[in-house]
Amino acid sequence: MTSPEPETRRRAPEPPPAAPAAEQEAAEQRAAAARAAEQEASGQGAAAPQTDAPPPSPRRALLAWLPLLVVPVAALIAVYYYAFRAPSYEPAQPMPFDHATHSDPDKANIPCLACHRGAERDAGAGMPSAESCMDCHRHILPDDPRLLPLHAAANPESPVYHGEALRWVRVQSLPGYVHFHHGAHARAGISCEECHTRPGAAQDHSMRSCLDCHRRENASTECSSCHH
């Protein structure tokens, strides 16, 4: 016959029954809602998803801005060219005179030597006198008001005549340490147009241009040829 178990040995407590699935899901939803409310209150809402796209290269950024830079730069160049560049030297003369009108083959077609008669033999080409100009304009445009200074200087029959010579202002001159002989160049076969491409206007008669011509024509490039 077996002896009964001691009364001191008690049965272990049974675990509480599991909560229904519906109640557990509701509890999880309440906890998620509470966490969302806390994040919204603290300003830590859900951040927008970030992409890992690389930044644009400097070359691509420069090409993107290049059209925006070209327009203002071109505008500045245009403003400088038309507003701030130094004007060409055009001194006031005693009367208007246009070399092109006189020398152009389609107009008067007067050869240079007809007015600058010393160019073939003298160091200087010479300036035409008012009387030589009057020889032509006594018959050509005699009543043109632009020629009143010429009539005043060389036409005794004109009511404005006073006989004072016209004082033309030199457009271009060489430095004192340079000597140039027109006759020597004319005898060498150098035409007026080779040096005076724009008669009546200041032109590039620099040392470089003279040396380039002397080398091209196989002329002397010794310093004493042109310098005192």
ZADO-1210 file (C-alpha; in nm, 4 decimals, padded with zeros to 6 digits):
<atoms>
<atom x="00.0000" y="00.0000" z="00.0000" code="MET" pos="1"/>
<atom x="00.1462" y="00.3332" z="-00.1147" code="THR" pos="2"/>
<atom x="00.1803" y="00.6214" z="00.1208" code="SER" pos="3"/>
<atom x="00.0087" y="00.9453" z="00.0248" code="PRO" pos="4"/>
<atom x="00.2224" y="01.2383" z="-00.1121" code="GLU" pos="5"/>
<atom x="00.3277" y="01.4857" z="00.1474" code="PRO" pos="6"/>
<atom x="00.1015" y="01.7842" z="00.1776" code="GLU" pos="7"/>
<atom x="00.3996" y="02.0211" z="00.1460" code="THR" pos="8"/>
<atom x="00.4409" y="01.9398" z="-00.2283" code="ARG" pos="9"/>
<atom x="00.1957" y="02.1714" z="-00.4055" code="ARG" pos="10"/>
<atom x="00.1015" y="02.1820" z="-00.7712" code="ARG" pos="11"/>
<atom x="00.2735" y="02.4549" z="-00.9883" code="ALA" pos="12"/>
<atom x="00.0454" y="02.7457" z="-01.0908" code="PRO" pos="13"/>
<atom x="-00.0972" y="02.7186" z="-01.4346" code="GLU" pos="14"/>
<atom x="-00.0197" y="03.0025" z="-01.6886" code="PRO" pos="15"/>
<atom x="-00.2999" y="03.2459" z="-01.7583" code="PRO" pos="16"/>
<atom x="-00.4964" y="03.1769" z="-02.0708" code="PRO" pos="17"/>
<atom x="-00.3674" y="03.3509" z="-02.3882" code="ALA" pos="18"/>
<atom x="-00.5424" y="03.6734" z="-02.4851" code="ALA" pos="19"/>
<atom x="-00.7600" y="03.6496" z="-02.7892" code="PRO" pos="20"/>
<atom x="-00.5908" y="03.7389" z="-03.1198" code="ALA" pos="21"/>
<atom x="-00.8270" y="04.0322" z="-03.1805" code="ALA" pos="22"/>
<atom x="-00.7356" y="04.1964" z="-02.8531" code="GLU" pos="23"/>
<atom x="-00.3598" y="04.1522" z="-02.9229" code="GLN" pos="24"/>
<atom x="-00.3882" y="04.3126" z="-03.2667" code="GLU" pos="25"/>
<atom x="-00.5832" y="04.6060" z="-03.1222" code="ALA" pos="26"/>
<atom x="-00.3149" y="04.6556" z="-02.8581" code="ALA" pos="27"/>
<atom x="-00.0424" y="04.6664" z="-03.1267" code="GLU" pos="28"/>
<atom x="-00.2380" y="04.9244" z="-03.3259" code="GLN" pos="29"/>
<atom x="-00.2811" y="05.1426" z="-03.0171" code="ARG" pos="30"/>
<atom x="00.0917" y="05.1227" z="-02.9478" code="ALA" pos="31"/>
<atom x="00.1803" y="05.2185" z="-03.3082" code="ALA" pos="32"/>
<atom x="-00.0624" y="05.5109" z="-03.2967" code="ALA" pos="33"/>
<atom x="00.0930" y="05.6293" z="-02.9715" code="ALA" pos="34"/>
<atom x="00.4432" y="05.6172" z="-03.1198" code="ARG" pos="35"/>
<atom x="00.3287" y="05.8119" z="-03.4290" code="ALA" pos="36"/>
<atom x="00.1683" y="06.0776" z="-03.2110" code="ALA" pos="37"/>
<atom x="00.4879" y="06.1157" z="-03.0097" code="GLU" pos="38"/>
<atom x="00.6992" y="06.1570" z="-03.3264" code="GLN" pos="39"/>
<atom x="00.4598" y="06.4158" z="-03.4709" code="GLU" pos="40"/>
<atom x="00.4585" y="06.6112" z="-03.1466" code="ALA" pos="41"/>
<atom x="00.8393" y="06.6184" z="-03.1319" code="SER" pos="42"/>
<atom x="00.8766" y="06.7240" z="-03.5011" code="GLY" pos="43"/>
<atom x="01.0304" y="06.3957" z="-03.6059" code="GLN" pos="44"/>
<atom x="00.7864" y="06.2912" z="-03.8689" code="GLY" pos="45"/>
<atom x="00.8678" y="06.0389" z="-04.1304" code="ALA" pos="46"/>
<atom x="01.1582" y="06.1672" z="-04.3427" code="ALA" pos="47"/>
<atom x="01.1321" y="06.1674" z="-04.7173" code="ALA" pos="48"/>
<atom x="01.3222" y="05.8904" z="-04.8807" code="PRO" pos="49"/>
<atom x="01.6713" y="05.9963" z="-04.9858" code="GLN" pos="50"/>
<atom x="01.8325" y="05.8957" z="-05.3091" code="THR" pos="51"/>
<atom x="02.1990" y="05.8219" z="-05.3565" code="ASP" pos="52"/>
<atom x="02.2308" y="06.0084" z="-05.6935" code="ALA" pos="53"/>
<atom x="02.5825" y="06.1578" z="-05.7366" code="PRO" pos="54"/>
<atom x="02.6161" y="06.5411" z="-05.7566" code="PRO" pos="55"/>
<atom x="02.6584" y="06.6924" z="-06.1068" code="PRO" pos="56"/>
<atom x="03.0172" y="06.7162" z="-06.2309" code="SER" pos="57"/>
<atom x="03.1827" y="07.0647" z="-06.2466" code="PRO" pos="58"/>
<atom x="03.2082" y="07.0410" z="-06.6254" code="ARG" pos="59"/>
<atom x="02.8360" y="06.9733" z="-06.6616" code="ARG" pos="60"/>
<atom x="02.7556" y="07.2589" z="-06.4240" code="ALA" pos="61"/>
<atom x="02.9790" y="07.4944" z="-06.6266" code="LEU" pos="62"/>
<atom x="02.8100" y="07.3950" z="-06.9522" code="LEU" pos="63"/>
<atom x="02.4735" y="07.4616" z="-06.7925" code="ALA" pos="64"/>
<atom x="02.5757" y="07.8162" z="-06.6903" code="TRP" pos="65"/>
<atom x="02.7742" y="07.8978" z="-07.0053" code="LEU" pos="66"/>
<atom x="02.4808" y="08.0349" z="-07.2114" code="PRO" pos="67"/>
<atom x="02.3923" y="08.2677" z="-06.9224" code="LEU" pos="68"/>
<atom x="02.7497" y="08.4013" z="-06.9116" code="LEU" pos="69"/>
<atom x="02.7999" y="08.4549" z="-07.2861" code="VAL" pos="70"/>
<atom x="02.5203" y="08.7095" z="-07.3264" code="VAL" pos="71"/>
<atom x="02.6344" y="08.9613" z="-07.0602" code="PRO" pos="72"/>
<atom x="03.0009" y="08.9295" z="-07.1635" code="VAL" pos="73"/>
<atom x="02.9113" y="08.9986" z="-07.5272" code="ALA" pos="74"/>
<atom x="02.7013" y="09.2961" z="-07.4184" code="ALA" pos="75"/>
<atom x="02.9926" y="09.4413" z="-07.2183" code="LEU" pos="76"/>
<atom x="03.2277" y="09.4034" z="-07.5153" code="ILE" pos="77"/>
<atom x="02.9798" y="09.5789" z="-07.7425" code="ALA" pos="78"/>
<atom x="02.9320" y="09.8655" z="-07.4960" code="VAL" pos="79"/>
<atom x="03.3093" y="09.9099" z="-07.4620" code="TYR" pos="80"/>
<atom x="03.3669" y="09.8984" z="-07.8373" code="TYR" pos="81"/>
<atom x="03.1007" y="10.1518" z="-07.9300" code="TYR" pos="82"/>
<atom x="03.1090" y="10.3818" z="-07.6251" code="ALA" pos="83"/>
<atom x="03.4510" y="10.3751" z="-07.4600" code="PHE" pos="84"/>
<atom x="03.7093" y="10.2946" z="-07.7283" code="ARG" pos="85"/>
<atom x="03.9342" y="10.5791" z="-07.8310" code="ALA" pos="86"/>
<atom x="03.8103" y="10.7415" z="-08.1531" code="PRO" pos="87"/>
<atom x="04.0428" y="10.7567" z="-08.4509" code="SER" pos="88"/>
<atom x="04.2396" y="11.0770" z="-08.4906" code="TYR" pos="89"/>
<atom x="04.0412" y="11.3065" z="-08.7201" code="GLU" pos="90"/>
<atom x="04.1443" y="11.6697" z="-08.6648" code="PRO" pos="91"/>
<atom x="03.9238" y="11.9557" z="-08.7764" code="ALA" pos="92"/>
<atom x="04.0345" y="12.0795" z="-09.1169" code="GLN" pos="93"/>
<atom x="03.9703" y="12.4207" z="-09.2770" code="PRO" pos="94"/>
<atom x="03.7242" y="12.2589" z="-09.5179" code="MET" pos="95"/>
<atom x="03.5844" y="11.9085" z="-09.5793" code="PRO" pos="96"/>
<atom x="03.7956" y="11.6897" z="-09.8027" code="PHE" pos="97"/>
<atom x="03.7454" y="11.3246" z="-09.8984" code="ASP" pos="98"/>
<atom x="04.0379" y="11.1409" z="-10.0563" code="HIS" pos="99"/>
<atom x="03.8094" y="10.8622" z="-10.1779" code="ALA" pos="100"/>
<atom x="03.5938" y="11.1059" z="-10.3760" code="THR" pos="101"/>
<atom x="03.9000" y="11.2372" z="-10.5575" code="HIS" pos="102"/>
<atom x="04.0980" y="10.9129" z="-10.6085" code="SER" pos="103"/>
<atom x="03.8227" y="10.6542" z="-10.6526" code="ASP" pos="104"/>
<atom x="03.8265" y="10.5171" z="-11.0120" code="PRO" pos="105"/>
<atom x="03.4461" y="10.5313" z="-11.0168" code="ASP" pos="106"/>
<atom x="03.4436" y="10.9002" z="-10.9187" code="LYS" pos="107"/>
<atom x="03.6995" y="11.1703" z="-10.9943" code="ALA" pos="108"/>
<atom x="03.9828" y="10.9189" z="-11.0470" code="ASN" pos="109"/>
<atom x="04.2566" y="11.1776" z="-10.9869" code="ILE" pos="110"/>
<atom x="04.6035" y="11.0157" z="-10.9528" code="PRO" pos="111"/>
<atom x="04.7927" y="11.0846" z="-10.6298" code="CYS" pos="112"/>
<atom x="05.0809" y="11.2564" z="-10.8136" code="LEU" pos="113"/>
<atom x="04.8468" y="11.5137" z="-10.9651" code="ALA" pos="114"/>
<atom x="04.8125" y="11.6730" z="-10.6205" code="CYS" pos="115"/>
<atom x="05.1213" y="11.5422" z="-10.4359" code="HIS" pos="116"/>
<atom x="05.3740" y="11.6308" z="-10.7031" code="ARG" pos="117"/>
<atom x="05.6853" y="11.5879" z="-10.4910" code="GLY" pos="118"/>
<atom x="05.6274" y="11.2195" z="-10.4153" code="ALA" pos="119"/>
<atom x="05.8397" y="11.0982" z="-10.7087" code="GLU" pos="120"/>
<atom x="06.1495" y="11.3073" z="-10.6401" code="ARG" pos="121"/>
<atom x="06.1430" y="11.4727" z="-10.2961" code="ASP" pos="122"/>
<atom x="06.1559" y="11.3456" z="-09.9399" code="ALA" pos="123"/>
<atom x="05.8062" y="11.4820" z="-09.8779" code="GLY" pos="124"/>
<atom x="05.5119" y="11.4244" z="-10.1078" code="ALA" pos="125"/>
<atom x="05.4017" y="11.7857" z="-10.0801" code="GLY" pos="126"/>
<atom x="05.0597" y="11.9411" z="-10.0303" code="MET" pos="127"/>
<atom x="04.8598" y="12.0886" z="-10.3196" code="PRO" pos="128"/>
<atom x="04.8190" y="12.4640" z="-10.3075" code="SER" pos="129"/>
<atom x="04.4792" y="12.6266" z="-10.2838" code="ALA" pos="130"/>
<atom x="04.5340" y="12.7665" z="-10.6337" code="GLU" pos="131"/>
<atom x="04.5796" y="12.4174" z="-10.7800" code="SER" pos="132"/>
<atom x="04.2574" y="12.3037" z="-10.6114" code="CYS" pos="133"/>
<atom x="04.0821" y="12.6137" z="-10.7444" code="MET" pos="134"/>
<atom x="04.1894" y="12.5290" z="-11.0997" code="ASP" pos="135"/>
<atom x="03.9530" y="12.2305" z="-11.0867" code="CYS" pos="136"/>
<atom x="03.6797" y="12.3680" z="-10.8639" code="HIS" pos="137"/>
<atom x="03.6441" y="12.6833" z="-11.0686" code="ARG" pos="138"/>
<atom x="03.4505" y="12.4534" z="-11.3016" code="HIS" pos="139"/>
<atom x="03.3501" y="12.1621" z="-11.0722" code="ILE" pos="140"/>
<atom x="03.0946" y="12.2409" z="-10.8014" code="LEU" pos="141"/>
<atom x="03.1772" y="12.6124" z="-10.8130" code="PRO" pos="142"/>
<atom x="02.8696" y="12.7091" z="-10.6094" code="ASP" pos="143"/>
<atom x="02.8990" y="12.4401" z="-10.3433" code="ASP" pos="144"/>
<atom x="02.8914" y="12.6151" z="-10.0013" code="PRO" pos="145"/>
<atom x="03.1425" y="12.3628" z="-09.8667" code="ARG" pos="146"/>
<atom x="03.4045" y="12.5225" z="-10.0949" code="LEU" pos="147"/>
<atom x="03.3669" y="12.8754" z="-09.9570" code="LEU" pos="148"/>
<atom x="03.7017" y="12.8495" z="-09.7670" code="PRO" pos="149"/>
<atom x="03.8709" y="12.7576" z="-10.0944" code="LEU" pos="150"/>
<atom x="03.7166" y="13.0561" z="-10.2748" code="HIS" pos="151"/>
<atom x="03.8237" y="13.2788" z="-09.9877" code="ALA" pos="152"/>
<atom x="04.1831" y="13.1579" z="-10.0191" code="ALA" pos="153"/>
<atom x="04.2322" y="13.1370" z="-10.3977" code="ALA" pos="154"/>
<atom x="03.9512" y="13.2981" z="-10.5979" code="ASN" pos="155"/>
<atom x="03.9971" y="13.6747" z="-10.6311" code="PRO" pos="156"/>
<atom x="03.6658" y="13.6996" z="-10.8145" code="GLU" pos="157"/>
<atom x="03.4734" y="13.5673" z="-10.5124" code="SER" pos="158"/>
<atom x="03.3112" y="13.8154" z="-10.2700" code="PRO" pos="159"/>
<atom x="03.4558" y="13.6139" z="-09.9772" code="VAL" pos="160"/>
<atom x="03.8130" y="13.6278" z="-10.1057" code="TYR" pos="161"/>
<atom x="04.0827" y="13.7341" z="-09.8571" code="HIS" pos="162"/>
<atom x="04.3870" y="13.5525" z="-10.0001" code="GLY" pos="163"/>
<atom x="04.4936" y="13.3743" z="-09.6808" code="GLU" pos="164"/>
<atom x="04.6219" y="13.0232" z="-09.7471" code="ALA" pos="165"/>
<atom x="04.4362" y="12.7197" z="-09.6191" code="LEU" pos="166"/>
<atom x="04.5967" y="12.5773" z="-09.3073" code="ARG" pos="167"/>
<atom x="04.5607" y="12.2016" z="-09.3254" code="TRP" pos="168"/>
<atom x="04.6269" y="12.0003" z="-09.0076" code="VAL" pos="169"/>
<atom x="04.8762" y="11.7147" z="-09.0460" code="ARG" pos="170"/>
<atom x="04.7140" y="11.3789" z="-08.9783" code="VAL" pos="171"/>
<atom x="05.0272" y="11.1721" z="-08.9351" code="GLN" pos="172"/>
<atom x="05.3955" y="11.2514" z="-08.8860" code="SER" pos="173"/>
<atom x="05.7115" y="11.0499" z="-08.8267" code="LEU" pos="174"/>
<atom x="05.9305" y="11.0926" z="-08.5171" code="PRO" pos="175"/>
<atom x="06.2276" y="11.3234" z="-08.5498" code="GLY" pos="176"/>
<atom x="06.4798" y="11.0372" z="-08.5374" code="TYR" pos="177"/>
<atom x="06.3290" y="10.8711" z="-08.8463" code="VAL" pos="178"/>
<atom x="06.3859" y="10.9861" z="-09.2022" code="HIS" pos="179"/>
<atom x="06.1742" y="10.8745" z="-09.4942" code="PHE" pos="180"/>
<atom x="06.2224" y="10.9667" z="-09.8579" code="HIS" pos="181"/>
<atom x="05.9169" y="10.9410" z="-10.0831" code="HIS" pos="182"/>
<atom x="06.1251" y="10.9743" z="-10.3987" code="GLY" pos="183"/>
<atom x="06.3505" y="10.6803" z="-10.3084" code="ALA" pos="184"/>
<atom x="06.0492" y="10.4563" z="-10.2597" code="HIS" pos="185"/>
<atom x="05.8794" y="10.5763" z="-10.5785" code="ALA" pos="186"/>
<atom x="06.1964" y="10.5047" z="-10.7792" code="ARG" pos="187"/>
<atom x="06.2022" y="10.1553" z="-10.6255" code="ALA" pos="188"/>
<atom x="05.8584" y="10.0906" z="-10.7732" code="GLY" pos="189"/>
<atom x="05.6565" y="10.1197" z="-10.4507" code="ILE" pos="190"/>
<atom x="05.3155" y="10.2624" z="-10.5338" code="SER" pos="191"/>
<atom x="05.1390" y="10.5136" z="-10.3135" code="CYS" pos="192"/>
<atom x="04.8600" y="10.2646" z="-10.2354" code="GLU" pos="193"/>
<atom x="05.1013" y="10.0131" z="-10.0812" code="GLU" pos="194"/>
<atom x="05.1696" y="10.2478" z="-09.7886" code="CYS" pos="195"/>
<atom x="04.8566" y="10.4653" z="-09.8014" code="HIS" pos="196"/>
<atom x="04.5763" y="10.2105" z="-09.8059" code="THR" pos="197"/>
<atom x="04.3424" y="10.4682" z="-09.6513" code="ARG" pos="198"/>
<atom x="04.4590" y="10.8113" z="-09.7711" code="PRO" pos="199"/>
<atom x="04.3849" y="11.0918" z="-09.5311" code="GLY" pos="200"/>
<atom x="04.3601" y="10.8689" z="-09.2210" code="ALA" pos="201"/>
<atom x="04.6206" y="10.7690" z="-08.9652" code="ALA" pos="202"/>
<atom x="04.7640" y="10.4300" z="-09.0575" code="GLN" pos="203"/>
<atom x="05.0120" y="10.1735" z="-08.9320" code="ASP" pos="204"/>
<atom x="05.3477" y="10.3154" z="-09.0322" code="HIS" pos="205"/>
<atom x="05.5222" y="10.1455" z="-08.7420" code="SER" pos="206"/>
<atom x="05.8765" y="10.0118" z="-08.7426" code="MET" pos="207"/>
<atom x="05.7386" y="09.6593" z="-08.7728" code="ARG" pos="208"/>
<atom x="05.5388" y="09.7417" z="-09.0850" code="SER" pos="209"/>
<atom x="05.8438" y="09.9080" z="-09.2455" code="CYS" pos="210"/>
<atom x="06.0729" y="09.6152" z="-09.1618" code="LEU" pos="211"/>
<atom x="05.8177" y="09.3670" z="-09.2965" code="ASP" pos="212"/>
<atom x="05.8077" y="09.5584" z="-09.6242" code="CYS" pos="213"/>
<atom x="06.1880" y="09.5900" z="-09.6476" code="HIS" pos="214"/>
<atom x="06.2317" y="09.2158" z="-09.5917" code="ARG" pos="215"/>
<atom x="05.9614" y="09.1386" z="-09.8467" code="ARG" pos="216"/>
<atom x="06.1254" y="09.3672" z="-10.1054" code="GLU" pos="217"/>
<atom x="06.4814" y="09.2567" z="-10.0143" code="ASN" pos="218"/>
<atom x="06.5663" y="09.6125" z="-09.9101" code="ALA" pos="219"/>
<atom x="06.8198" y="09.7118" z="-09.6470" code="SER" pos="220"/>
<atom x="06.7307" y="09.6593" z="-09.2810" code="THR" pos="221"/>
<atom x="07.0348" y="09.8402" z="-09.1440" code="GLU" pos="222"/>
<atom x="06.9461" y="10.0862" z="-08.8687" code="CYS" pos="223"/>
<atom x="07.1170" y="10.3739" z="-09.0504" code="SER" pos="224"/>
<atom x="06.8827" y="10.3253" z="-09.3485" code="SER" pos="225"/>
<atom x="06.5965" y="10.4854" z="-09.1633" code="CYS" pos="226"/>
<atom x="06.7408" y="10.6305" z="-08.8415" code="HIS" pos="227"/>
<atom x="06.9673" y="10.9302" z="-08.7962" code="HIS" pos="228"/>
</atoms>
